[in-house]
Amino acid sequence: MRWRLILTGHNDAFFNMAVDEAIMELYPILKMPTIRLYGWQPAAVSIGCFQSLDDEVDIKECDDSGIDYIRRITGGGAVFHDKELTYSIVVGKDMVGEDILDSYKMICGAVVKGLKSLSIPAEFAPINDILVDGKKISGNAQTRRGGVVLQHGTIILDTDVDKMFTLLKVPDEKLKGKMIQSVKKRVTSVLYHMGHADFEEVASAMRKGFEREFRMELEHSNLDPQEVELAKRLIASRYSDHKWTHRR
């Protein structure tokens, strides 16, 4: 079976999330396992499918700063997407197994292998994180529909925790300073470990990691015209829709 590698570069949050969903929705028709590598421009905050935007995100600060905000179809918490490489994988569940934890281990294993090819000693931390020396360098989220698995996750190239906490709300403002210091101690980046953080270099490493984990060769490809058209419809009907973003 042919596996695709799609490099869509840096795009806004609406495009990024709509394309991930479009690839997933059309997988039963196109039947092409897909790895997509991408970035975010402008920076964005995404929230999990079941979160409340108003509870999690300072919308005014995002608007004032030109930061997108969007609801994912995957679960998990709020994420600030800025200096990072994001991957998504869409495959049939038969390729990663029925067990959720096993599938996380396999897919995150590809990211771990990619980071290790950069001499970054990463390791999988159940259920869905990747750590280096006990610090988080990648968070991941998954959803399943009709026998199709979509998982996407971040590889942190550089961190700006102070900026992140201007965009995300915290339960207690009095504890905000301590929370910032705590996160700084628990999060790391490619830049910290390599002294530089080149998007293309990390993308190349991720390609190697997925090829090694799944024992296949990725073939450079473009989105299918059906995926492009569906993504456009999803942007209009869901991801740029106020009701979807604010639905909880």
C-alpha positions as CSV (number, residue, x, y, z in Angstrom):
1,M,0.0,0.0,0.0
2,R,1.3,3.5,-0.9
3,W,1.9,5.9,1.9
4,R,1.9,9.6,1.1
5,L,4.0,12.4,2.6
6,I,2.3,15.8,2.2
7,L,4.2,18.9,3.1
8,T,1.8,21.8,3.3
9,G,4.1,24.4,4.8
10,H,2.8,27.1,7.2
11,N,-0.9,27.9,7.0
12,D,-3.6,29.4,9.3
13,A,-5.3,27.3,11.9
14,F,-8.5,26.9,9.8
15,F,-6.7,25.4,6.9
16,N,-4.6,23.1,9.1
17,M,-7.5,21.6,11.0
18,A,-9.8,21.3,8.0
19,V,-7.1,19.5,6.0
20,D,-6.5,17.0,8.7
21,E,-10.2,16.2,8.9
22,A,-10.6,16.1,5.1
23,I,-7.9,13.5,4.8
24,M,-9.5,11.5,7.5
25,E,-13.0,11.7,6.0
26,L,-11.9,10.7,2.5
27,Y,-9.6,7.9,3.7
28,P,-12.3,5.2,3.1
29,I,-12.5,6.4,-0.6
30,L,-8.9,7.2,-1.4
31,K,-7.4,4.5,0.9
32,M,-4.0,6.2,1.1
33,P,-2.2,6.2,4.5
34,T,-0.9,9.8,4.9
35,I,1.7,11.6,6.9
36,R,1.4,15.4,6.8
37,L,4.0,17.8,8.2
38,Y,3.1,21.5,8.7
39,G,3.4,24.7,10.6
40,W,1.2,27.6,11.7
41,Q,1.1,31.1,10.3
42,P,-0.1,33.1,12.1
43,A,0.4,31.5,15.5
44,A,-2.7,29.9,17.0
45,V,-4.3,28.5,20.0
46,S,-6.3,25.2,19.6
47,I,-8.6,23.7,22.1
48,G,-9.7,20.1,22.5
49,C,-13.1,19.1,21.1
50,F,-14.8,19.0,24.5
51,Q,-13.3,22.2,26.0
52,S,-14.9,25.6,26.5
53,L,-13.2,28.3,24.5
54,D,-14.3,31.0,26.9
55,D,-12.9,29.1,29.9
56,E,-9.6,28.3,28.2
57,V,-8.6,31.2,26.0
58,D,-8.3,35.0,26.4
59,I,-10.0,35.8,23.1
60,K,-9.4,39.6,23.3
61,E,-5.7,39.0,23.8
62,C,-5.6,36.7,20.8
63,D,-7.5,39.2,18.6
64,D,-5.2,42.0,19.7
65,S,-2.1,39.9,19.0
66,G,-3.3,38.5,15.7
67,I,-3.4,34.9,17.1
68,D,-5.9,32.4,15.6
69,Y,-8.0,30.3,17.9
70,I,-9.8,27.1,16.8
71,R,-11.5,24.0,18.1
72,R,-9.9,20.6,17.2
73,I,-11.9,17.4,16.5
74,T,-9.4,15.6,18.7
75,G,-9.5,15.7,22.5
76,G,-6.9,17.0,25.0
77,G,-6.2,20.5,26.3
78,A,-5.5,23.9,25.0
79,V,-2.3,24.2,22.9
80,F,-0.3,27.3,21.8
81,H,1.0,26.6,18.3
82,D,3.9,28.9,17.4
83,K,7.5,27.7,16.9
84,E,6.8,24.1,16.2
85,L,6.5,21.4,13.6
86,T,3.2,19.6,13.6
87,Y,2.6,16.1,12.2
88,S,-0.6,14.3,11.4
89,I,-1.1,10.7,10.4
90,V,-4.2,9.2,9.0
91,V,-4.4,5.4,8.7
92,G,-6.8,2.5,9.0
93,K,-7.1,1.3,12.6
94,D,-6.0,-2.1,11.4
95,M,-2.5,-0.6,10.8
96,V,-2.1,0.7,14.4
97,G,-4.4,-1.7,16.4
98,E,-7.6,-1.5,18.4
99,D,-5.9,-0.6,21.7
100,I,-5.6,3.2,22.1
101,L,-2.5,3.1,24.2
102,D,-0.8,0.7,21.8
103,S,-1.6,3.0,18.9
104,Y,-0.2,6.0,20.7
105,K,3.0,4.0,21.5
106,M,3.4,3.1,17.9
107,I,2.7,6.5,16.3
108,C,4.7,8.4,19.0
109,G,7.4,5.8,18.5
110,A,7.9,7.3,15.0
111,V,8.4,10.7,16.5
112,V,10.8,9.3,19.1
113,K,12.8,7.7,16.3
114,G,12.8,11.0,14.4
115,L,14.1,12.9,17.4
116,K,16.7,10.3,18.1
117,S,18.0,10.7,14.6
118,L,18.8,14.3,15.6
119,S,20.6,13.0,18.7
120,I,17.7,14.1,21.0
121,P,17.2,11.2,23.5
122,A,13.4,11.2,23.4
123,E,11.1,8.6,25.0
124,F,7.4,7.9,24.9
125,A,5.5,8.8,28.1
126,P,2.0,7.2,28.2
127,I,-0.6,8.1,27.4
128,N,0.3,10.6,24.8
129,D,3.4,12.7,25.5
130,I,7.0,12.5,24.4
131,L,9.7,13.5,26.9
132,V,13.4,14.3,26.8
133,D,15.2,14.1,30.2
134,G,11.8,14.2,31.8
135,K,10.6,17.3,30.0
136,K,7.8,17.5,27.4
137,I,8.9,18.1,23.8
138,S,5.7,16.7,22.1
139,G,2.0,16.4,22.9
140,N,-0.3,14.3,20.8
141,A,-4.0,13.7,20.4
142,Q,-6.1,11.1,18.5
143,T,-9.6,10.5,17.2
144,R,-11.2,7.6,15.4
145,R,-14.1,7.4,13.1
146,G,-15.4,4.4,11.1
147,G,-12.3,2.5,11.3
148,V,-10.0,5.4,10.5
149,V,-7.5,6.9,12.9
150,L,-6.3,10.5,12.9
151,Q,-3.5,11.5,15.3
152,H,-1.7,14.8,15.3
153,G,0.9,16.2,17.5
154,T,3.5,18.9,18.0
155,I,7.3,18.9,18.1
156,I,8.3,22.0,20.0
157,L,11.1,23.8,18.1
158,D,11.3,26.7,20.6
159,T,9.2,27.8,23.5
160,D,7.7,31.1,24.6
161,V,5.9,30.2,27.8
162,D,5.4,33.8,28.9
163,K,3.5,34.5,25.6
164,M,1.5,31.3,26.0
165,F,0.2,32.4,29.4
166,T,-1.0,35.8,28.0
167,L,-3.3,33.8,25.7
168,L,-4.4,31.0,27.9
169,K,-6.5,31.5,31.0
170,V,-5.4,30.1,34.3
171,P,-7.7,29.1,37.2
172,D,-6.1,31.4,39.7
173,E,-4.3,34.6,38.6
174,K,-2.5,34.8,41.9
175,L,-0.7,31.5,41.1
176,K,0.1,32.5,37.5
177,G,3.7,33.3,38.1
178,K,4.3,30.0,39.8
179,M,2.5,28.2,37.0
180,I,4.7,29.8,34.4
181,Q,7.9,28.8,36.3
182,S,6.5,25.3,36.7
183,V,5.8,24.9,32.9
184,K,9.3,26.3,32.1
185,K,10.8,23.5,34.2
186,R,8.6,20.8,32.5
187,V,8.9,21.8,28.9
188,T,11.9,21.6,26.5
189,S,12.6,22.2,22.8
190,V,14.6,21.2,19.8
191,L,16.5,24.5,20.1
192,Y,17.6,23.7,23.7
193,H,19.0,20.3,22.7
194,M,20.5,21.2,19.4
195,G,21.4,24.8,19.6
196,H,19.3,25.5,16.5
197,A,15.9,24.5,15.3
198,D,15.4,24.3,11.6
199,F,11.9,23.4,10.5
200,E,13.1,21.5,7.3
201,E,15.7,19.6,9.2
202,V,13.2,18.4,11.8
203,A,10.7,17.6,9.0
204,S,13.3,15.4,7.4
205,A,14.0,13.7,10.7
206,M,10.2,13.0,11.2
207,R,10.1,11.4,7.7
208,K,12.9,9.1,8.7
209,G,11.2,8.3,12.0
210,F,7.8,7.3,10.4
211,E,9.5,5.3,7.7
212,R,11.5,3.3,10.3
213,E,8.6,2.8,12.7
214,F,6.2,1.6,10.0
215,R,8.8,0.0,7.8
216,M,7.7,1.7,4.6
217,E,8.8,4.5,2.3
218,L,7.0,7.7,2.1
219,E,6.2,9.1,-1.4
220,H,6.0,12.9,-1.8
221,S,2.5,13.8,-2.8
222,N,0.0,16.6,-2.9
223,L,-3.5,16.8,-1.5
224,D,-6.1,15.1,-3.7
225,P,-8.5,17.5,-5.4
226,Q,-11.3,15.9,-3.4
227,E,-9.5,16.7,-0.1
228,V,-8.9,20.3,-1.2
229,E,-12.5,20.8,-2.0
230,L,-13.7,19.1,1.3
231,A,-11.2,21.2,3.3
232,K,-12.7,24.4,1.8
233,R,-16.2,23.3,2.7
234,L,-15.0,22.4,6.3
235,I,-13.4,25.8,6.7
236,A,-16.6,27.5,5.7
237,S,-19.1,25.2,7.6
238,R,-17.1,24.4,10.7
239,Y,-13.7,25.8,11.4
240,S,-14.4,29.5,10.7
241,D,-17.9,29.2,12.1
242,H,-18.5,31.1,15.4
243,K,-21.0,28.4,16.6
244,W,-18.4,25.6,16.2
245,T,-15.6,27.5,17.9
246,H,-17.8,28.7,20.8
247,R,-20.1,25.7,21.1
248,R,-19.5,24.8,24.7
